[in-house]
Amino acid sequence: MVQLTALTQEVLSAILKTIDEGIHVVNTEGKTIFYNEVAARHDGMDVKEVQGKYILDAFPSLSEDSSTLIRVIKTGKPIYNQMQVYVNIHGTRIDTINTTLPIFVDKEIIGAVEIAKDYSRMKQLAESLLDLQKNVSKSNKKKASKNVTYTLQDLKSINPIFISMKDEAGKLAKSDSPILVYGESGTGKELFVQGIHHASHRTNGPFIAQNCAAIPETLLESILFGTAKGSYTGAVERKGLFELADGGTLFLDELHTMPIELQAKLLRVLEDGLVRRVGSAQNTSVDVRVIAAMNIHPNVAVENQKLRSDLYYRLNVFTFSLLPIRERKEDILFLKDYFIQFFNKKLQKNIKGIDLNVESFFISHPWPGNVRELKHTIEYMMNVCEEDVLQMNDLPIMMRQQAVSHEKVERNFSLRKNVEELEGKLIDHALCLSKGNINQAAKLLEIPRQTLQYKLKRSKE
């Protein structure tokens, strides 16, 4: 039997104590040789109640079959992301996600280490949310639609492509086919989806949104599909979001963060309209329209194996790509005016607009946060502004330095040069939007095709 020296144990303990995860190490006899404070907090125990004890004595609700540590000692095979539900010696139920690994020295197993993540609180919160949604749905299904506060008309734009997209969304809202929405953060994906739901025949049905990011796979599965009594210790019969959204719309945001294995189950629901609760052998039919959204391009997600290709093709019946605001510059000044009016009412102010330097900066700024960033920038400026026009000094601190540099560059007020530059930018933008089609670009610019060809020829001379 290979033994750890006292020095090795001391060094190992010092290292493991610095890790912000629950760490539990046992030897081949199942006796705890290391148990850190984080693990103790997860388990609702004191370190002294576990250290040096046989694991089933410290956790009597477990068995040799249900204990991941004992199973790994016996098999020598790792277990990844395994949900474990047990009751500690104080009678408290604990939910963890465990990764348990065998420890080998010279090809001989000397013990096992378990890295545990506590998601009891997250699970309780999710279950409370499900209970709340269930009660709302039971009391009056129409009340569930109050989650929808936006219509397609609330998406303000003067960009012809965006307006055309809204018109198309209003028409396709009448269908029950799934929809995939792609757009950068801040482009208004959820507002767009709510607008589709509001324009559909499901408008009086429930609208339920779930962000798929940063939720453990096992928990997300139970949230979506529900649980059957006895599927794990303490499990009760509980509807999932698919059942709660019956007759309405289920919006799955950041779909590409959903585990691949779970995406396969989602695909089956989309194909046959049947859901099976975790731990159940019975299928339940649901009438749900699924709308999914992503903040990375679907093709990139498929290539990086973050999105199943078959799920993509199933969702890709109707697809909408929301343009970032830097690609619809006419909306920057339009929305600027809209937000100023909005915050004038909210803050009881009388701001008349922005000065030329701020306007120039707004046009050139890339707006990585898109409409959301623009809105919050206007809100900040109006809170600190002491004049009736927003000035450069009113910009948020993080933007002010960029704006000062921009102002130095943009002090050339030559009308001819600025008009030529603006004209060139508008032409380039129109050609980009029309993918090089001269006729379409001319229509966007509202000039004859011959005039556009002349200007392009002159710019090359």
C-alpha positions in Angstrom: 0.0 0.0 0.0 1.4 3.4 -1.1 1.2 5.9 1.8 1.3 9.7 1.7 4.2 11.1 3.8 3.4 13.6 6.5 5.2 16.3 4.5 3.2 15.5 1.4 -0.1 15.5 3.3 0.8 18.9 4.8 1.7 20.5 1.4 -1.4 18.9 -0.2 -3.7 20.2 2.6 -2.2 23.7 2.3 -2.9 23.8 -1.4 -6.4 22.4 -1.2 -7.4 24.8 1.5 -6.9 27.7 -0.9 -9.3 26.3 -3.5 -12.8 27.8 -3.4 -14.5 24.5 -4.1 -15.7 21.8 -1.8 -12.9 19.2 -1.7 -13.3 15.8 0.0 -10.6 13.2 -0.2 -10.8 9.6 1.1 -8.4 6.7 1.2 -9.1 3.2 -0.2 -10.9 2.3 3.0 -13.4 5.1 2.5 -12.0 7.1 5.5 -11.8 10.9 5.1 -8.2 12.2 4.9 -9.0 15.7 3.8 -12.2 17.8 4.0 -12.1 21.5 3.5 -14.2 24.3 5.0 -16.0 24.9 1.7 -17.2 21.3 1.5 -18.3 21.6 5.2 -20.4 24.6 4.3 -21.9 22.8 1.4 -22.8 19.8 3.5 -24.0 21.8 6.5 -21.4 20.0 8.6 -18.4 20.8 10.8 -15.0 19.6 9.5 -14.5 17.7 12.7 -17.7 15.7 12.0 -16.2 14.3 8.8 -12.4 14.4 9.1 -11.0 10.9 9.9 -14.4 9.1 9.7 -15.7 6.5 7.3 -17.8 8.3 4.8 -21.0 6.3 5.4 -20.7 7.0 9.2 -20.4 10.7 8.5 -23.2 10.6 5.9 -25.5 7.7 6.9 -28.2 8.5 4.3 -25.7 7.4 1.6 -24.9 3.8 0.6 -22.1 2.1 -1.2 -24.1 2.4 -4.4 -25.1 6.1 -4.0 -21.8 7.4 -2.7 -19.8 8.6 -5.6 -16.5 8.4 -3.6 -17.0 4.7 -2.7 -18.0 3.9 -6.3 -14.8 5.5 -7.6 -12.7 3.7 -5.1 -14.2 0.4 -6.2 -14.1 0.9 -9.9 -11.1 3.2 -10.3 -13.2 5.2 -12.9 -13.9 8.9 -12.7 -17.5 10.3 -12.4 -18.1 13.7 -13.9 -20.9 16.2 -13.0 -23.0 13.7 -11.1 -25.9 15.0 -9.1 -26.0 13.7 -5.5 -28.8 14.3 -3.1 -28.5 13.2 0.5 -29.4 14.1 4.1 -26.7 15.1 6.5 -26.6 13.9 10.2 -28.5 17.0 11.2 -31.4 16.1 9.0 -30.8 18.8 6.3 -31.2 17.8 2.7 -28.1 18.7 0.5 -28.0 18.9 -3.3 -24.5 18.9 -5.0 -23.0 18.4 -8.4 -19.9 16.2 -7.9 -16.9 15.4 -10.0 -15.1 12.5 -8.4 -11.7 11.3 -9.5 -9.5 8.3 -8.5 -6.0 9.1 -7.1 -3.3 6.9 -8.5 0.4 6.6 -7.5 2.6 4.3 -9.5 -0.6 2.9 -11.2 -2.0 1.9 -7.8 -5.2 3.6 -6.5 -4.6 5.2 -3.1 -7.9 7.0 -2.7 -10.4 9.4 -4.4 -11.0 13.1 -4.5 -14.4 14.7 -4.9 -14.9 18.3 -6.1 -18.4 19.4 -5.2 -20.5 22.4 -6.2 -23.4 23.3 -4.0 -26.6 24.2 -6.0 -29.1 23.7 -3.2 -29.9 27.4 -3.1 -30.1 27.7 -6.8 -32.3 24.7 -7.0 -34.6 26.0 -4.3 -34.8 29.3 -6.1 -35.7 27.6 -9.4 -38.3 25.4 -7.7 -39.8 28.5 -6.0 -40.0 30.2 -9.4 -41.7 27.1 -10.9 -44.2 27.1 -8.1 -44.9 30.8 -8.6 -45.4 30.3 -12.3 -47.6 27.3 -11.7 -49.8 29.2 -9.3 -50.1 32.1 -11.7 -51.0 29.7 -14.5 -53.6 27.9 -12.4 -55.3 31.1 -11.1 -55.7 32.6 -14.6 -53.8 31.7 -17.7 -54.3 35.1 -19.1 -52.4 36.7 -16.3 -49.3 34.8 -17.4 -49.2 37.0 -20.5 -48.6 40.0 -18.3 -44.9 38.9 -18.5 -45.1 40.5 -22.0 -44.7 44.2 -21.7 -43.4 45.0 -25.2 -44.9 44.9 -28.7 -43.1 45.1 -32.0 -44.2 48.8 -32.2 -42.1 49.4 -29.0 -38.9 48.6 -31.0 -38.2 52.1 -32.4 -36.2 52.4 -35.6 -36.1 54.4 -38.9 -33.7 51.9 -40.5 -35.5 50.4 -43.5 -34.0 46.9 -43.0 -35.0 46.8 -39.3 -38.5 48.1 -40.2 -38.9 45.4 -42.8 -37.8 42.8 -40.3 -40.4 44.0 -37.8 -43.1 43.7 -40.5 -42.0 40.2 -41.4 -42.0 39.2 -37.7 -45.6 40.5 -37.4 -46.6 38.2 -40.3 -44.7 35.1 -39.1 -46.0 35.6 -35.6 -49.2 33.9 -36.8 -47.4 30.7 -37.4 -46.6 28.0 -34.7 -43.1 27.2 -36.2 -40.0 27.7 -34.0 -38.0 30.9 -34.5 -34.3 31.5 -34.0 -33.1 35.1 -33.2 -29.5 36.1 -33.4 -28.1 39.4 -32.2 -25.4 40.9 -30.1 -26.0 41.7 -26.5 -28.2 44.9 -26.2 -29.8 44.6 -29.6 -33.2 43.9 -28.1 -33.7 40.1 -28.6 -36.1 39.6 -25.8 -38.1 42.7 -26.7 -38.3 41.4 -30.2 -39.4 37.9 -29.0 -42.0 39.4 -26.7 -43.3 41.4 -29.7 -43.7 38.2 -31.7 -45.6 36.6 -28.9 -47.9 39.6 -28.5 -48.7 39.6 -32.2 -49.5 35.8 -32.2 -52.7 33.9 -31.5 -50.9 32.9 -28.3 -51.0 36.4 -26.9 -53.3 35.4 -24.1 -51.3 32.3 -23.3 -48.2 32.2 -21.0 -44.9 33.7 -22.1 -42.0 32.1 -20.2 -38.4 33.1 -20.6 -35.4 31.1 -19.5 -31.8 32.0 -19.8 -29.8 28.8 -20.4 -26.5 30.2 -19.3 -24.6 29.3 -16.1 -27.1 26.6 -14.9 -26.0 23.1 -14.2 -27.2 20.6 -16.8 -29.2 18.4 -14.3 -30.9 21.5 -12.9 -31.7 23.0 -16.3 -33.2 19.6 -17.4 -35.5 19.5 -14.4 -36.5 23.2 -14.9 -37.4 22.6 -18.5 -39.0 19.1 -18.3 -40.1 18.8 -14.7 -39.5 16.0 -12.3 -41.3 12.8 -11.3 -41.7 11.7 -7.7 -38.8 9.5 -6.6 -36.6 10.4 -9.6 -34.1 11.4 -6.9 -34.2 11.7 -3.1 -36.8 14.2 -2.1 -38.1 14.7 -5.7 -41.8 15.5 -6.1 -44.1 15.6 -9.1 -43.4 19.0 -10.6 -44.2 20.6 -14.0 -41.4 21.9 -16.0 -41.4 25.1 -18.1 -42.7 23.3 -21.2 -45.8 22.2 -19.4 -46.2 25.6 -17.7 -45.9 27.3 -21.2 -48.6 25.0 -22.7 -50.7 27.1 -25.1 -48.1 29.9 -25.1 -44.4 30.7 -25.9 -41.2 29.4 -24.3 -38.2 31.7 -24.9 -34.8 30.0 -24.5 -32.1 32.7 -24.4 -28.4 31.9 -24.9 -29.3 28.5 -26.4 -25.7 27.8 -27.3 -24.8 27.5 -23.6 -27.2 24.6 -23.1 -25.3 21.3 -22.8 -25.2 19.3 -26.0 -26.9 16.3 -24.4 -29.8 18.4 -23.3 -30.1 19.9 -26.8 -30.9 16.4 -28.1 -33.8 16.2 -25.6 -35.0 19.7 -26.7 -34.9 18.5 -30.4 -37.2 15.6 -29.6 -39.7 17.9 -28.0 -39.7 20.1 -31.1 -40.1 17.1 -33.3 -43.1 15.4 -31.6 -44.4 17.9 -29.0 -44.0 15.4 -26.1 -42.1 16.0 -22.9 -41.0 13.4 -20.3 -40.3 14.5 -16.8 -37.0 13.6 -15.2 -37.4 10.1 -13.8 -40.7 9.4 -15.5 -41.6 6.9 -18.2 -44.7 8.8 -19.3 -44.9 11.4 -22.0 -47.0 14.5 -21.9 -48.2 16.3 -25.0 -47.6 20.1 -25.0 -48.6 22.9 -27.3 -45.7 25.3 -27.0 -44.0 27.6 -29.5 -40.3 27.7 -28.9 -38.3 30.8 -29.7 -34.6 30.6 -29.1 -32.0 33.4 -29.1 -28.2 33.5 -29.3 -25.6 36.3 -29.0 -23.1 34.5 -31.3 -23.7 33.6 -34.9 -25.4 30.2 -35.3 -22.9 29.0 -37.8 -20.1 29.8 -35.4 -21.9 28.0 -32.6 -22.3 24.9 -34.9 -18.7 25.0 -36.0 -17.5 25.3 -32.3 -19.8 22.4 -31.4 -21.8 24.6 -29.0 -25.0 24.0 -31.0 -26.1 20.7 -32.5 -26.5 21.0 -36.3 -29.8 19.1 -36.3 -31.2 21.4 -33.6 -30.1 24.4 -35.6 -31.8 23.1 -38.8 -35.0 22.4 -36.8 -35.0 25.9 -35.3 -34.0 27.6 -38.5 -37.5 27.6 -39.9 -37.7 31.4 -39.3 -34.5 33.3 -38.5 -34.0 36.9 -37.6 -30.7 38.6 -37.3 -30.9 41.9 -35.4 -28.5 44.5 -36.7 -26.2 46.1 -34.1 -26.8 49.8 -33.8 -23.4 50.7 -35.4 -24.7 49.2 -38.6 -27.9 51.4 -38.6 -26.3 54.7 -37.7 -29.5 56.6 -38.6 -31.0 55.0 -35.5 -28.4 56.4 -33.2 -29.6 60.0 -33.5 -33.2 58.9 -33.8 -33.0 56.9 -30.6 -31.0 59.6 -28.9 -34.0 61.9 -29.4 -36.4 59.3 -28.3 -34.5 58.5 -25.0 -34.1 62.2 -24.2 -37.9 62.6 -24.4 -38.4 59.5 -22.4 -36.0 60.6 -19.6 -37.3 64.2 -19.7 -40.6 62.8 -18.5 -39.1 60.3 -16.1 -36.6 62.8 -14.5 -38.8 65.9 -14.9 -36.2 67.7 -17.0 -36.2 69.8 -20.1 -33.1 68.7 -22.1 -33.4 70.0 -25.6 -30.7 67.8 -27.3 -27.0 67.3 -27.6 -24.2 69.5 -28.9 -22.4 68.9 -32.2 -19.3 67.3 -30.6 -21.4 64.8 -28.7 -23.4 64.1 -31.8 -20.3 63.5 -33.8 -18.9 61.2 -31.1 -22.2 59.3 -30.9 -22.1 58.6 -34.7 -18.5 57.3 -34.5 -18.7 55.3 -31.3 -18.9 51.5 -31.9 -21.6 51.0 -29.2 -20.5 47.5 -28.2 -23.5 47.4 -25.8 -25.8 48.5 -28.6 -29.2 50.1 -27.8 -28.9 49.2 -24.2 -25.6 51.1 -23.9 -27.0 54.1 -25.8 -30.0 54.3 -23.5 -27.9 54.0 -20.3 -25.5 56.6 -21.6 -28.3 59.1 -22.2 -29.8 58.3 -18.8 -26.5 59.0 -17.1 -25.9 62.2 -19.0 -29.3 63.6 -18.2 -28.9 62.9 -14.5 -25.6 64.9 -14.3 -26.3 67.6 -16.9 -26.8 71.1 -15.5 -27.5 72.8 -18.9 -30.4 72.3 -21.4 -28.1 70.6 -23.9 -26.0 67.5 -23.2 -22.3 68.3 -23.3 -19.1 66.3 -23.7 -18.4 66.7 -20.0 -21.7 65.0 -19.2 -20.5 61.7 -20.8 -19.8 58.7 -18.5 -16.3 58.7 -17.2 -15.3 55.6 -19.2 -16.4 57.3 -22.4 -15.0 60.8 -21.7 -11.4 60.0 -22.6 -12.5 58.5 -25.9 -14.7 61.5 -26.6 -11.9 64.0 -25.9 -9.6 62.2 -28.4 -12.4 62.1 -30.9 -13.2 65.8 -30.5 -9.6 66.8 -31.3 -9.8 64.8 -34.6 -13.2 66.1 -35.5 -12.6 69.9 -35.2 -12.5 70.3 -39.0 -15.8 72.0 -39.7 -15.2 72.4 -43.5 -18.8 71.9 -44.9 -17.6 70.4 -48.2 -15.2 67.9 -46.6 -17.7 66.8 -44.0 -20.5 66.5 -46.6 -18.2 64.4 -48.9 -17.2 62.2 -46.0 -20.7 61.7 -44.8 -21.8 61.0 -48.4 -19.1 58.4 -48.7 -20.0 56.7 -45.5 -23.7 56.6 -46.5 -22.8 55.0 -49.8 -20.5 52.5 -48.2 -23.2 51.6 -45.7 -25.9 51.3 -48.4 -23.7 49.0 -50.5 -22.9 46.9 -47.4 -26.6 46.5 -46.6 -27.4 45.6 -50.2 -24.4 43.3 -50.5 -23.1 45.3 -53.4 -26.3 45.5 -55.4 -26.3 48.9 -57.1 -30.1 49.1 -57.6 -30.9 48.2 -54.0 -28.3 50.6 -52.7 -29.7 53.4 -54.8 -33.1 52.8 -53.5 -31.8 52.9 -49.9 -30.1 56.2 -50.7 -33.2 57.5 -52.6 -31.2 58.5 -55.6 -31.2 57.3 -59.2 -29.0 54.4 -60.1 -27.0 56.5 -62.6 -26.2 59.1 -59.9 -24.8 56.4 -57.6 -22.7 54.9 -60.4 -21.4 58.4 -61.2 -20.4 59.0 -57.5 -18.7 55.7 -57.2 -16.8 56.3 -60.4 -15.7 59.8 -59.2 -14.6 58.4 -55.8 -12.2 56.0 -57.6 -10.6 58.7 -59.7 
